[in-house]
């Protein structure tokens, strides 16, 4: 039984530390424990949200998930140390009477030691338990310190996400409005450089999502602050610009840069396309805007272009659905 508890303690500690290491230091996504927990909780909230909108609740989901992750890492370490000490009776004693600690007293000792309170009423019986207590306290301190740095980075990235959404919607609330405001056919078009700067911001956010997957759970309570909706709007705008410019090619430089950044955003945020509902009405809406803008492409040419674009748009629709916002 002692061996089983010791191995279990080692396993719990390894899983918690590995999960934190991957989540905080890796640029490939969250650790398996954090990813499973956050995805499960978010899907549950979205299921409720689709029946009864709970935007205000979703707003706090992201911060709550970070807090839960930190608590999980810390409490997992507490559990691991507790199991190790319980597996070896006599590892913790009373400092005055030298009485051996029972399981509840061992748990009390573990929690106070790892929190650095250290009241001193219960102490390690001697080597190697003094070393175990010291190392456990050091690891717990590292977990909390690293977690604080991670939280600050995520909050900063979340603010940048909202700034990106605001920057896109500042140009217009629809594809037609953005295209008319941009006036890209004019060499002196005032928004051309602005669009290039947006491309850089989108690339940066794509990489932020890759490093901090929990960002996708930072929900905006207003649609104009949703980066997923903003990028979809910009993507549809680029699609219409490409269609409008399919013969002259004068806008190719602008649209190519934007399209590359948008594709990166859709890829790195990694939404499952099963959340996106195909919307034929959206296709007809875009065709209507193209006609309003005086696009010379035929309906057959539009359909072929949309068929090529549809996969990327489906991914962006999935991001909107995952962000708690429907389109159309």
PEFENSUL-V986807 format. One record per residue. RES is the residue in one letter. SS is DSSP state (alpha for helix, beta for strand, coil for the rest). PHI is phi in whole degrees, 0 to 359 (NA if undefined). D_LAST is the distance of its C-alpha to the last C-alpha in whole Angstrom. Layout:
res=(RES | RES)
ss=(SS | SS)
phi=(PHI | PHI)
d_last=(D_LAST | D_LAST)
This chain:
res=(X | X | X | X | X | X | X | X | X | X | X | X | X | X | X | X | X | X | X | X | X | X | X | X | X | X | X | X | X | X | X | X | X | X | X | X | X | X | X | X | X | X | X | X | X | X | X | X | X | X | X | X | X | X | X | X | X | X | X | X | X | X | X | X | X | X | X | X | X | X | X | X | X | X | X | X | X | X | X | X | X | X | X | X | X | X | X | X | X | X | X | X | X | X | X | X | X | X | X | X | X | X | X | X | X | X | X | X | X | X | X | X | X | X | X | X | X | X | X | X | X | X | X | X | X | X | X | X | X | X | X | X | X | X | X | X | X | X | X | X | X | X | X | X | X | X | X | X | X | X | X | X | X | X | X | X | X | X | X | X | X | X | X | X | X | X | X | X | X | X | X | X | X | X | X | X | X | X | X | X | X | X | X | X | X | X | X | X | X | X | X | X | X | X | X | X | X | X | X | X | X | X | X | X | X | X | X | X | X | X | X | X | X | X | X | X | X | X | X | X | X | X | X | X | X | X | X | X | X | X | X | X | X | X | X | X | X | X | X | X | X | X | X | X | X | X | X | X | X | X | X | X | X | X | X | X | X | X | X | X | X | X | X | X | X | X | X | X | X | X | X | X | X | X | X | X | X | X | X | X | X | X | X | X | X | X | X | X | X | X | X | X | X | X | X | X | X | X | X | X | X | X | X | X | X | X | X | X | X | X | X | X | X | X | X | X | X | X | X | X | X | X | X | X | X | X | X | X)
ss=(coil | alpha | alpha | alpha | alpha | alpha | alpha | alpha | alpha | alpha | alpha | alpha | alpha | alpha | alpha | alpha | alpha | alpha | alpha | alpha | alpha | alpha | alpha | alpha | alpha | coil | coil | coil | coil | coil | coil | alpha | alpha | alpha | alpha | alpha | alpha | alpha | alpha | alpha | alpha | alpha | alpha | alpha | alpha | alpha | alpha | alpha | alpha | alpha | alpha | coil | coil | coil | alpha | alpha | alpha | alpha | alpha | coil | alpha | alpha | alpha | alpha | alpha | alpha | alpha | alpha | alpha | alpha | alpha | alpha | alpha | alpha | alpha | alpha | alpha | alpha | alpha | alpha | alpha | alpha | alpha | alpha | alpha | alpha | coil | coil | coil | coil | coil | beta | beta | beta | coil | coil | coil | coil | coil | beta | coil | coil | alpha | alpha | alpha | alpha | alpha | alpha | alpha | alpha | alpha | alpha | alpha | alpha | coil | coil | coil | coil | coil | coil | coil | beta | beta | beta | coil | coil | coil | coil | alpha | alpha | alpha | alpha | alpha | alpha | alpha | alpha | alpha | alpha | alpha | alpha | alpha | alpha | alpha | alpha | alpha | alpha | alpha | alpha | alpha | alpha | alpha | alpha | alpha | alpha | alpha | alpha | alpha | alpha | alpha | alpha | alpha | alpha | alpha | alpha | alpha | alpha | alpha | alpha | alpha | coil | coil | coil | coil | coil | alpha | alpha | alpha | alpha | alpha | alpha | alpha | alpha | coil | coil | coil | coil | coil | coil | coil | coil | coil | alpha | alpha | alpha | alpha | alpha | alpha | alpha | alpha | alpha | alpha | alpha | alpha | alpha | alpha | alpha | alpha | alpha | alpha | alpha | alpha | coil | alpha | alpha | alpha | alpha | alpha | coil | coil | coil | coil | coil | alpha | alpha | alpha | coil | alpha | alpha | alpha | alpha | alpha | alpha | alpha | alpha | alpha | alpha | alpha | alpha | alpha | alpha | alpha | alpha | alpha | alpha | coil | coil | coil | coil | coil | coil | coil | alpha | alpha | alpha | alpha | alpha | alpha | alpha | alpha | alpha | alpha | alpha | alpha | alpha | alpha | alpha | alpha | alpha | alpha | coil | coil | coil | alpha | alpha | alpha | coil | coil | coil | coil | alpha | alpha | alpha | alpha | alpha | alpha | alpha | alpha | alpha | alpha | alpha | alpha | alpha | coil | coil | coil | coil | coil | coil | alpha | alpha | alpha | alpha | alpha | alpha | alpha | alpha | alpha | alpha | alpha | alpha | alpha | alpha | alpha | alpha | alpha | alpha | alpha | alpha | alpha | alpha | alpha | alpha | coil | coil | coil | coil | coil | coil)
phi=(NA | 299 | 294 | 298 | 295 | 296 | 294 | 296 | 298 | 297 | 294 | 299 | 295 | 296 | 296 | 295 | 292 | 294 | 298 | 292 | 300 | 294 | 294 | 274 | 257 | 276 | 258 | 254 | 121 | 281 | 293 | 300 | 292 | 294 | 297 | 297 | 294 | 293 | 297 | 297 | 294 | 293 | 296 | 296 | 295 | 294 | 298 | 292 | 297 | 292 | 271 | 224 | 309 | 229 | 303 | 293 | 291 | 298 | 303 | 262 | 295 | 300 | 302 | 296 | 294 | 297 | 299 | 295 | 297 | 296 | 298 | 296 | 298 | 293 | 292 | 294 | 293 | 301 | 297 | 297 | 294 | 300 | 298 | 295 | 290 | 295 | 293 | 231 | 305 | 95 | 285 | 233 | 227 | 286 | 292 | 260 | 264 | 59 | 294 | 288 | 284 | 274 | 304 | 293 | 291 | 294 | 296 | 299 | 298 | 298 | 294 | 288 | 290 | 289 | 275 | 68 | 287 | 54 | 296 | 91 | 284 | 238 | 224 | 296 | 290 | 143 | 302 | 270 | 288 | 296 | 292 | 299 | 297 | 295 | 295 | 296 | 295 | 297 | 295 | 297 | 296 | 296 | 302 | 290 | 293 | 297 | 297 | 298 | 297 | 296 | 300 | 298 | 293 | 293 | 298 | 298 | 293 | 295 | 295 | 295 | 300 | 293 | 296 | 297 | 300 | 298 | 294 | 288 | 290 | 293 | 280 | 160 | 264 | 217 | 298 | 297 | 295 | 296 | 296 | 291 | 290 | 292 | 50 | 290 | 291 | 277 | 304 | 264 | 309 | 290 | 263 | 296 | 293 | 297 | 293 | 297 | 292 | 296 | 300 | 296 | 295 | 293 | 300 | 296 | 291 | 300 | 290 | 298 | 295 | 292 | 280 | 234 | 302 | 293 | 301 | 293 | 262 | 269 | 274 | 265 | 280 | 240 | 298 | 285 | 252 | 273 | 296 | 295 | 295 | 295 | 292 | 297 | 301 | 293 | 295 | 297 | 296 | 296 | 301 | 293 | 295 | 299 | 292 | 293 | 253 | 293 | 259 | 281 | 73 | 288 | 259 | 302 | 296 | 293 | 292 | 295 | 296 | 296 | 298 | 298 | 294 | 295 | 297 | 297 | 298 | 294 | 284 | 285 | 281 | 57 | 272 | 282 | 291 | 293 | 279 | 269 | 263 | 302 | 232 | 295 | 296 | 295 | 298 | 294 | 297 | 296 | 296 | 295 | 295 | 300 | 293 | 297 | 281 | 81 | 294 | 273 | 292 | 285 | 296 | 295 | 293 | 299 | 299 | 294 | 295 | 292 | 298 | 290 | 279 | 300 | 299 | 294 | 291 | 299 | 296 | 289 | 298 | 296 | 296 | 296 | 296 | 290 | 274 | 88 | 236 | 269 | 237 | 99)
d_last=(60 | 61 | 59 | 56 | 55 | 56 | 54 | 51 | 51 | 51 | 48 | 46 | 47 | 46 | 43 | 42 | 44 | 42 | 38 | 39 | 40 | 37 | 35 | 37 | 38 | 36 | 34 | 33 | 31 | 32 | 35 | 34 | 35 | 33 | 30 | 30 | 31 | 28 | 25 | 27 | 26 | 23 | 22 | 23 | 22 | 18 | 19 | 20 | 17 | 15 | 17 | 18 | 16 | 19 | 18 | 22 | 23 | 21 | 22 | 26 | 25 | 26 | 29 | 30 | 30 | 32 | 34 | 34 | 35 | 38 | 39 | 39 | 41 | 44 | 44 | 44 | 47 | 49 | 49 | 50 | 53 | 54 | 54 | 56 | 59 | 59 | 59 | 63 | 64 | 67 | 64 | 64 | 67 | 67 | 69 | 72 | 73 | 71 | 70 | 67 | 64 | 62 | 59 | 57 | 60 | 58 | 55 | 56 | 58 | 55 | 52 | 54 | 55 | 52 | 51 | 54 | 56 | 59 | 61 | 64 | 65 | 63 | 64 | 64 | 67 | 68 | 67 | 65 | 63 | 63 | 62 | 59 | 58 | 58 | 56 | 53 | 53 | 53 | 50 | 48 | 49 | 47 | 44 | 44 | 44 | 42 | 39 | 39 | 39 | 36 | 34 | 35 | 34 | 30 | 30 | 31 | 28 | 25 | 26 | 26 | 22 | 21 | 23 | 21 | 18 | 20 | 21 | 18 | 16 | 20 | 20 | 17 | 13 | 12 | 13 | 15 | 17 | 18 | 19 | 21 | 22 | 24 | 26 | 27 | 29 | 31 | 34 | 34 | 30 | 30 | 26 | 28 | 29 | 27 | 24 | 27 | 28 | 24 | 25 | 28 | 26 | 23 | 26 | 28 | 25 | 24 | 28 | 28 | 25 | 28 | 31 | 29 | 27 | 26 | 24 | 21 | 22 | 22 | 19 | 18 | 18 | 16 | 12 | 14 | 17 | 15 | 16 | 14 | 11 | 14 | 15 | 12 | 11 | 15 | 15 | 13 | 15 | 18 | 17 | 17 | 20 | 22 | 21 | 23 | 26 | 26 | 30 | 31 | 30 | 31 | 27 | 28 | 29 | 27 | 24 | 26 | 27 | 23 | 22 | 25 | 24 | 20 | 21 | 24 | 21 | 19 | 23 | 24 | 22 | 22 | 19 | 19 | 17 | 17 | 15 | 12 | 11 | 11 | 8 | 10 | 8 | 7 | 11 | 11 | 9 | 11 | 14 | 14 | 14 | 17 | 19 | 19 | 20 | 23 | 22 | 25 | 24 | 24 | 21 | 23 | 23 | 20 | 19 | 22 | 20 | 17 | 19 | 21 | 18 | 15 | 17 | 17 | 13 | 13 | 15 | 13 | 10 | 13 | 14 | 11 | 12 | 15 | 15 | 13 | 10 | 7 | 4 | 0)
